[in-house]
Amino acid sequence: MRSWLPYTAARLGLFLAAFGVVYLFGARSWMALILAWLISGLASYVLLSRLRDRMSVSVSERLEKRRGALVGDRLEDGAAREDHLQEAAEDVPAPERAEATKETPAVPKES
């Protein structure tokens, strides 16, 4: 099971419990929502640290795998392009290759 699901369910449960307590103490409307959000946030920081750490490790591992696959694919594509260009250069006859690599003589600047 994905690690974010139990953490999210626990956060939602804490919010609903905090909202119930705040509502019973007489807070209504926006004030009840804001107080419940603050209380549940503080409580989740303390109570859900283990779930949060597990979720963090899972997310970072998934990102590393994905990043590694993307970088590996880009390296393979670059190597394939380089091989293709080298093969194409080898197929060109020697005189044409020599002419293509000749430098043009430098023209002196006039002042």
Summary of the structure (lengths in Angstrom):
residues: 111
radius of gyration: 32.0
end to end distance: 76.8
largest distance: 92.5
contacts: 236
relative contact order: 0.09
helix: 82%
strand: 0%
